[in-house]
Amino acid sequence: MLDLGPHASFILAAYGVTLIAVAALVLATVGDDLKQRHLLAELERQGIKRRSAAKSTKETDPPRPAAAKKPAAKKLAAKKPAPKRKTARKAASPRTRKTSS
C-alpha cells in the first residue's frame, strides 16, 4: 500500500466521501433519465406528440382566426459592443513630495 504518512486516514476518508458523492450523482442522473423516458413514452401513448416530430406546423395546424393572431414582434437592431479603447500609459516617474518650506 502507498505510504500516505500520518494523514492517511484523512486522505482515504476524503477519497471515500468523494467516491460516494460521485456515485450518488450518477445514480440520480440515471434514475431521472429513466423517469423522463417513461413519462415521455406515456405521453406519446396518450397521443401527445413532440413538437420536433411535426413535419411542418403550417401543414398540420388549422388556420387561426384573425382575433387570435399575435401582433408581430418588433425586431430590435443588434447593438454592437463599444470598441475597446486603448489607454495611454503615463511615463513612470518617481513620486515627489511637496514640502512646505
DSSP file (Angstrom, degrees, kcal/mol; ACC not computed):
  #  RESIDUE AA STRUCTURE BP1 BP2  ACC     N-H-->O    O-->H-N    N-H-->O    O-->H-N    TCO  KAPPA ALPHA  PHI   PSI    X-CA   Y-CA   Z-CA
    1    1 A M              0   0    0      0, 0.0     2,-0.1     0, 0.0     0, 0.0   0.000 360.0 360.0 360.0 156.9    0.0    0.0    0.0
    2    2 A L        -     0   0    0      1,-0.1     2,-1.0     2,-0.0     3,-0.1  -0.391 360.0-120.5 -70.5 146.6    1.1    3.6   -0.5
    3    3 A D        +     0   0    0      1,-0.2    -1,-0.1    -2,-0.1     0, 0.0  -0.792  36.9 170.8 -88.5 105.5    2.7    5.4    2.3
    4    4 A L    >   -     0   0    0     -2,-1.0     3,-0.7     1,-0.3    -1,-0.2   0.400  35.9-135.5 -98.2   1.3    0.4    8.3    2.9
    5    5 A G  G >   -     0   0    0      1,-0.2     3,-1.3     2,-0.1    -1,-0.3  -0.333  54.5 -30.2  80.0-160.4    2.1    9.4    6.1
    6    6 A P  G 3  S+     0   0    0      0, 0.0     3,-0.3     0, 0.0    -1,-0.2   0.639 134.8  58.2 -71.7 -12.8    0.4   10.5    9.3
    7    7 A H  G <>  +     0   0    0     -3,-0.7     4,-2.3     1,-0.2     5,-0.2   0.106  68.2 116.6-103.0  22.6   -2.7   11.8    7.4
    8    8 A A  H <> S+     0   0    0     -3,-1.3     4,-2.7     1,-0.2     5,-0.2   0.889  73.9  51.5 -59.8 -42.7   -3.5    8.5    5.7
    9    9 A S  H  > S+     0   0    0     -3,-0.3     4,-2.1     1,-0.2    -1,-0.2   0.896 111.3  47.8 -64.6 -39.0   -6.9    8.2    7.4
   10   10 A F  H  > S+     0   0    0      2,-0.2     4,-2.2     1,-0.2    -1,-0.2   0.913 113.3  48.0 -66.3 -42.9   -8.0   11.7    6.4
   11   11 A I  H  X S+     0   0    0     -4,-2.3     4,-2.2     2,-0.2    -2,-0.2   0.932 113.7  46.1 -64.7 -46.9   -6.9   11.2    2.8
   12   12 A L  H  X S+     0   0    0     -4,-2.7     4,-2.3     1,-0.2    -1,-0.2   0.880 112.2  51.6 -65.1 -37.8   -8.6    7.9    2.4
   13   13 A A  H  X S+     0   0    0     -4,-2.1     4,-2.6    -5,-0.2    -1,-0.2   0.899 109.0  51.0 -64.8 -40.0  -11.8    9.3    4.1
   14   14 A A  H  X S+     0   0    0     -4,-2.2     4,-2.2     2,-0.2    -2,-0.2   0.915 111.4  47.4 -63.5 -43.4  -11.8   12.2    1.6
   15   15 A Y  H  X S+     0   0    0     -4,-2.2     4,-2.5     2,-0.2    -2,-0.2   0.908 112.3  50.6 -63.4 -40.7  -11.4    9.8   -1.3
   16   16 A G  H  X S+     0   0    0     -4,-2.3     4,-2.4     2,-0.2    -2,-0.2   0.922 110.7  47.3 -63.6 -45.0  -14.2    7.7    0.1
   17   17 A V  H  X S+     0   0    0     -4,-2.6     4,-2.4     1,-0.2    -1,-0.2   0.904 113.1  49.8 -63.5 -41.0  -16.6   10.6    0.5
   18   18 A T  H  X S+     0   0    0     -4,-2.2     4,-2.5    -5,-0.2     5,-0.2   0.915 110.2  50.1 -64.0 -43.0  -15.9   11.8   -3.0
   19   19 A L  H  X S+     0   0    0     -4,-2.5     4,-2.3     1,-0.2    -2,-0.2   0.914 111.8  47.8 -61.8 -43.5  -16.5    8.4   -4.5
   20   20 A I  H  X S+     0   0    0     -4,-2.4     4,-2.3     2,-0.2    -1,-0.2   0.902 112.2  49.7 -64.4 -41.4  -19.8    8.1   -2.7
   21   21 A A  H  X S+     0   0    0     -4,-2.4     4,-2.1     2,-0.2    -2,-0.2   0.913 112.3  46.6 -65.6 -43.1  -20.9   11.6   -3.8
   22   22 A V  H  X S+     0   0    0     -4,-2.5     4,-2.3     2,-0.2    -1,-0.2   0.909 112.5  50.4 -66.2 -41.1  -20.0   11.0   -7.4
   23   23 A A  H  X S+     0   0    0     -4,-2.3     4,-2.6    -5,-0.2    -2,-0.2   0.897 109.7  51.2 -63.2 -40.1  -21.8    7.6   -7.4
   24   24 A A  H  X S+     0   0    0     -4,-2.3     4,-2.4     1,-0.2    -1,-0.2   0.903 110.3  49.1 -64.3 -40.7  -24.9    9.2   -5.9
   25   25 A L  H  X S+     0   0    0     -4,-2.1     4,-2.1     2,-0.2    -2,-0.2   0.900 111.8  48.7 -65.7 -40.2  -24.9   11.9   -8.6
   26   26 A V  H  X S+     0   0    0     -4,-2.3     4,-2.5     2,-0.2     5,-0.2   0.934 112.9  47.3 -64.9 -45.6  -24.5    9.3  -11.3
   27   27 A L  H  X S+     0   0    0     -4,-2.6     4,-2.5     1,-0.2    -2,-0.2   0.892 111.9  50.4 -63.5 -39.4  -27.3    7.2   -9.9
   28   28 A A  H  X S+     0   0    0     -4,-2.4     4,-2.3     2,-0.2    -1,-0.2   0.896 111.8  48.2 -65.0 -39.9  -29.6   10.2   -9.5
   29   29 A T  H  X S+     0   0    0     -4,-2.1     4,-2.2     2,-0.2    -2,-0.2   0.922 113.4  46.2 -67.0 -44.6  -29.0   11.2  -13.1
   30   30 A V  H  X S+     0   0    0     -4,-2.5     4,-2.2     2,-0.2    -2,-0.2   0.906 113.2  50.3 -65.0 -41.5  -29.6    7.8  -14.5
   31   31 A G  H  X S+     0   0    0     -4,-2.5     4,-2.1    -5,-0.2    -2,-0.2   0.904 111.0  48.0 -63.7 -41.6  -32.8    7.4  -12.4
   32   32 A D  H  X S+     0   0    0     -4,-2.3     4,-2.5     2,-0.2    -1,-0.2   0.875 109.5  54.1 -67.3 -36.7  -34.1   10.8  -13.6
   33   33 A D  H  X S+     0   0    0     -4,-2.2     4,-2.3     2,-0.2    -2,-0.2   0.930 109.7  46.9 -62.1 -45.1  -33.3    9.8  -17.2
   34   34 A L  H  X S+     0   0    0     -4,-2.2     4,-2.3     1,-0.2    -2,-0.2   0.905 111.8  51.3 -62.4 -41.2  -35.4    6.6  -16.9
   35   35 A K  H  X S+     0   0    0     -4,-2.1     4,-2.3     1,-0.2    -2,-0.2   0.923 111.4  46.9 -61.9 -45.1  -38.2    8.5  -15.2
   36   36 A Q  H  X S+     0   0    0     -4,-2.5     4,-2.4     1,-0.2    -1,-0.2   0.874 110.9  52.0 -67.1 -37.1  -38.3   11.1  -18.0
   37   37 A R  H  X S+     0   0    0     -4,-2.3     4,-2.3     2,-0.2    -1,-0.2   0.909 111.0  47.2 -65.6 -40.7  -38.2    8.4  -20.7
   38   38 A H  H  X S+     0   0    0     -4,-2.3     4,-2.2     2,-0.2    -2,-0.2   0.901 112.4  50.1 -65.7 -40.4  -41.1    6.6  -19.1
   39   39 A L  H  X S+     0   0    0     -4,-2.3     4,-2.1     2,-0.2    -2,-0.2   0.907 111.7  47.9 -63.8 -42.1  -43.1    9.9  -18.8
   40   40 A L  H  X S+     0   0    0     -4,-2.4     4,-2.4     2,-0.2    -2,-0.2   0.902 110.8  50.9 -65.5 -41.6  -42.4   10.7  -22.4
   41   41 A A  H  X S+     0   0    0     -4,-2.3     4,-2.0     1,-0.2    -1,-0.2   0.889 110.1  50.5 -63.4 -38.5  -43.5    7.2  -23.6
   42   42 A E  H  X S+     0   0    0     -4,-2.2     4,-1.5     2,-0.2    -2,-0.2   0.902 110.7  48.4 -65.9 -41.5  -46.7    7.5  -21.6
   43   43 A L  H  <>S+     0   0    0     -4,-2.1     5,-2.3     1,-0.2     4,-0.4   0.902 112.0  48.8 -66.0 -40.1  -47.5   10.9  -23.1
   44   44 A E  H ><5S+     0   0    0     -4,-2.4     3,-0.9     1,-0.2    -1,-0.2   0.854 107.8  55.5 -68.1 -32.9  -46.8    9.6  -26.6
   45   45 A R  H 3<5S+     0   0    0     -4,-2.0    -1,-0.2     1,-0.2    -2,-0.2   0.847 104.5  54.0 -64.9 -32.9  -49.0    6.6  -25.8
   46   46 A Q  T 3<5S-     0   0    0     -4,-1.5    -1,-0.2     2,-0.1    -2,-0.2   0.561 127.0-101.5 -77.9  -8.1  -51.8    9.0  -25.0
   47   47 A G  T < 5S+     0   0    0     -3,-0.9     2,-0.6    -4,-0.4    -3,-0.2   0.432  77.7 136.5 104.0   0.3  -51.4   10.7  -28.4
   48   48 A I      < -     0   0    0     -5,-2.3    -1,-0.3    -6,-0.2     2,-0.3  -0.722  38.4-159.9 -83.9 122.6  -49.4   13.7  -27.3
   49   49 A K        -     0   0    0     -2,-0.6     2,-0.2    -3,-0.1     5,-0.0  -0.663  18.6-106.6-103.7 157.1  -46.7   14.3  -29.8
   50   50 A R    >>  -     0   0    0     -2,-0.3     3,-1.0     1,-0.1     4,-0.6  -0.487  23.6-125.5 -75.9 150.5  -43.4   16.2  -29.6
   51   51 A R  G >4 S+     0   0    0      1,-0.3     3,-0.9     2,-0.2    -1,-0.1   0.846 111.9  58.4 -64.5 -32.6  -43.1   19.5  -31.4
   52   52 A S  G 34 S+     0   0    0      1,-0.2    -1,-0.3     3,-0.0    -2,-0.0   0.676  96.8  63.4 -71.7 -15.2  -40.0   18.2  -33.1
   53   53 A A  G <4 S+     0   0    0     -3,-1.0    -1,-0.2     2,-0.0     2,-0.2   0.713  80.9  96.1 -81.5 -20.6  -42.0   15.3  -34.5
   54   54 A A    <<  -     0   0    0     -3,-0.9     3,-0.2    -4,-0.6    -3,-0.0  -0.501  66.4-149.3 -72.5 136.7  -44.3   17.5  -36.6
   55   55 A K  S    S-     0   0    0      1,-0.3     2,-0.3    -2,-0.2    -1,-0.1   0.943  79.5  -9.8 -71.1 -48.0  -43.1   17.9  -40.2
   56   56 A S     >  -     0   0    0      1,-0.1     4,-1.5     2,-0.0    -1,-0.3  -0.955  54.2-146.6-153.3 131.2  -44.4   21.4  -40.7
   57   57 A T  H  > S+     0   0    0     -2,-0.3     4,-2.3     1,-0.2    -1,-0.1   0.817 101.0  58.1 -70.2 -28.2  -46.7   23.4  -38.4
   58   58 A K  H  4 S+     0   0    0      1,-0.2    -1,-0.2     2,-0.2    -3,-0.0   0.851 108.5  45.7 -69.4 -33.0  -48.4   25.1  -41.3
   59   59 A E  H  4 S+     0   0    0     -3,-0.2    -1,-0.2     1,-0.1    -2,-0.2   0.836 121.1  35.9 -77.9 -32.9  -49.4   21.8  -42.8
   60   60 A T  H  < S+     0   0    0     -4,-1.5    -2,-0.2     2,-0.1    -3,-0.2   0.782 103.6  73.8 -95.3 -28.6  -50.7   20.2  -39.6
   61   61 A D  S  < S-     0   0    0     -4,-2.3     3,-0.1    -5,-0.2     0, 0.0  -0.690  78.6-125.3 -91.2 137.3  -52.3   23.2  -37.8
   62   62 A P        -     0   0    0      0, 0.0    -2,-0.1     0, 0.0    -3,-0.0  -0.437  42.7 -89.0 -70.9 154.7  -55.6   24.7  -38.9
   63   63 A P        -     0   0    0      0, 0.0    -5,-0.0     0, 0.0     0, 0.0  -0.365  43.7-124.7 -65.2 143.7  -55.5   28.5  -39.6
   64   64 A R        -     0   0    0      1,-0.1     5,-0.1    -3,-0.1    -3,-0.0  -0.567  27.3-100.5 -86.5 151.9  -56.2   30.6  -36.6
   65   65 A P    >>  -     0   0    0      0, 0.0     3,-0.9     0, 0.0     4,-0.6  -0.286  35.8-109.0 -64.6 159.5  -59.0   33.3  -36.5
   66   66 A A  G >4 S+     0   0    0      1,-0.3     3,-0.8     2,-0.2    -2,-0.1   0.830 117.1  57.4 -62.0 -33.1  -57.8   36.9  -37.1
   67   67 A A  G 34 S+     0   0    0      1,-0.2    -1,-0.3     3,-0.0    -3,-0.0   0.775 103.2  54.2 -69.7 -25.7  -58.6   37.8  -33.4
   68   68 A A  G <4 S+     0   0    0     -3,-0.9    -1,-0.2     2,-0.1    -2,-0.2   0.577  82.7 109.3 -86.9  -9.4  -56.3   35.1  -32.1
   69   69 A K    <<  -     0   0    0     -3,-0.8     3,-0.0    -4,-0.6    -3,-0.0  -0.425  67.1-130.3 -70.2 141.6  -53.2   36.2  -34.1
   70   70 A K        -     0   0    0     -2,-0.1     3,-0.1     1,-0.1    -1,-0.1  -0.660  28.1-102.9 -88.1 145.9  -50.5   37.8  -32.1
   71   71 A P        -     0   0    0      0, 0.0     2,-0.1     0, 0.0    -1,-0.1  -0.362  46.5 -94.1 -66.0 149.1  -49.0   41.1  -33.2
   72   72 A A        -     0   0    0      1,-0.1     2,-0.2    -3,-0.0     3,-0.0  -0.382  41.3-118.1 -65.3 136.8  -45.7   40.9  -35.0
   73   73 A A        -     0   0    0     -2,-0.1     2,-0.3    -3,-0.1    -1,-0.1  -0.523  27.5-113.3 -76.6 142.5  -42.8   41.4  -32.7
   74   74 A K        -     0   0    0     -2,-0.2     2,-0.6     1,-0.1    -1,-0.1  -0.559  26.9-127.4 -75.2 136.5  -40.6   44.4  -33.4
   75   75 A K        -     0   0    0     -2,-0.3     2,-0.4    -3,-0.0    -1,-0.1  -0.755  21.0-144.8 -87.2 123.9  -37.1   43.4  -34.5
   76   76 A L        -     0   0    0     -2,-0.6     2,-0.2     1,-0.1     3,-0.0  -0.727  19.3-115.3 -90.3 134.8  -34.5   45.1  -32.4
   77   77 A A        -     0   0    0     -2,-0.4     2,-0.4     1,-0.1    -1,-0.1  -0.468  35.0-111.0 -66.9 134.9  -31.4   46.1  -34.1
   78   78 A A        -     0   0    0     -2,-0.2     2,-0.4     1,-0.1    -1,-0.1  -0.532  31.3-134.1 -70.2 125.1  -28.4   44.2  -32.7
   79   79 A K        -     0   0    0     -2,-0.4    -1,-0.1     1,-0.0     3,-0.0  -0.656  13.1-135.5 -83.3 132.2  -26.3   46.6  -30.8
   80   80 A K        -     0   0    0     -2,-0.4    -1,-0.0     1,-0.1     2,-0.0  -0.653  27.9-106.8 -83.6 141.6  -22.6   46.4  -31.5
   81   81 A P        -     0   0    0      0, 0.0    -1,-0.1     0, 0.0     3,-0.1  -0.359  42.8 -95.1 -66.0 148.9  -20.4   46.4  -28.4
   82   82 A A        -     0   0    0      1,-0.1     3,-0.1    -3,-0.0    -3,-0.0  -0.364  47.4-102.2 -63.2 140.4  -18.4   49.6  -27.9
   83   83 A P        -     0   0    0      0, 0.0     2,-0.3     0, 0.0    -1,-0.1  -0.332  40.0-104.2 -64.8 147.4  -14.9   49.4  -29.3
   84   84 A K        -     0   0    0     -3,-0.1     2,-0.4     1,-0.1     0, 0.0  -0.526  34.7-139.6 -73.8 135.1  -12.2   48.9  -26.8
   85   85 A R        -     0   0    0     -2,-0.3     2,-0.5    -3,-0.1    -1,-0.1  -0.761   8.1-130.0 -98.0 140.1  -10.3   52.0  -26.1
   86   86 A K        -     0   0    0     -2,-0.4     2,-0.4     1,-0.0    -1,-0.0  -0.748  22.5-139.7 -86.8 131.2   -6.6   51.9  -25.6
   87   87 A T        -     0   0    0     -2,-0.5     2,-0.4     1,-0.0    -1,-0.0  -0.745  14.3-123.3 -94.2 138.3   -5.5   53.7  -22.5
   88   88 A A        -     0   0    0     -2,-0.4     2,-0.4     1,-0.0    -1,-0.0  -0.624  23.9-136.5 -79.4 133.0   -2.4   55.9  -22.6
   89   89 A R        -     0   0    0     -2,-0.4     2,-0.2     1,-0.0     3,-0.0  -0.743  14.6-128.9 -92.0 135.4    0.2   54.8  -20.1
   90   90 A K        -     0   0    0     -2,-0.4     2,-0.1     1,-0.1     3,-0.0  -0.559  31.7-100.5 -80.0 146.1    1.8   57.5  -18.2
   91   91 A A        -     0   0    0     -2,-0.2     2,-0.3     1,-0.1    -1,-0.1  -0.434  43.1-105.3 -65.9 136.8    5.6   57.5  -18.1
   92   92 A A        +     0   0    0     -2,-0.1    -1,-0.1    -3,-0.0    -3,-0.0  -0.480  50.1 172.5 -67.2 123.3    6.9   56.1  -14.9
   93   93 A S        -     0   0    0     -2,-0.3     3,-0.1    -3,-0.0     2,-0.1  -0.981  36.1-104.1-132.8 146.3    8.2   58.9  -12.7
   94   94 A P        -     0   0    0      0, 0.0     2,-0.2     0, 0.0     0, 0.0  -0.386  43.1-105.3 -67.8 145.6    9.4   58.8   -9.2
   95   95 A R        -     0   0    0     -2,-0.1     2,-0.5     1,-0.0     0, 0.0  -0.487  35.5-160.8 -71.2 136.1    6.9   60.2   -6.6
   96   96 A T        -     0   0    0     -2,-0.2     2,-0.4    -3,-0.1    -1,-0.0  -0.967   6.4-143.5-120.6 137.0    7.8   63.6   -5.4
   97   97 A R        -     0   0    0     -2,-0.5     2,-0.7     1,-0.0    -2,-0.0  -0.780  14.8-129.3 -98.1 139.1    6.5   65.1   -2.2
   98   98 A K        -     0   0    0     -2,-0.4     2,-0.5     2,-0.0    -2,-0.0  -0.767  27.6-163.7 -85.3 124.0    5.7   68.7   -1.9
   99   99 A T        -     0   0    0     -2,-0.7     2,-0.4     2,-0.0    -2,-0.0  -0.889  14.9-131.5-110.6 139.5    7.4   70.0    1.1
  100  100 A S              0   0    0     -2,-0.5    -2,-0.0     1,-0.1     0, 0.0  -0.737 360.0 360.0 -89.2 135.0    6.5   73.3    2.7
  101  101 A S              0   0    0     -2,-0.4    -1,-0.1     0, 0.0    -2,-0.0   0.414 360.0 360.0-113.3 360.0    9.4   75.5    3.5
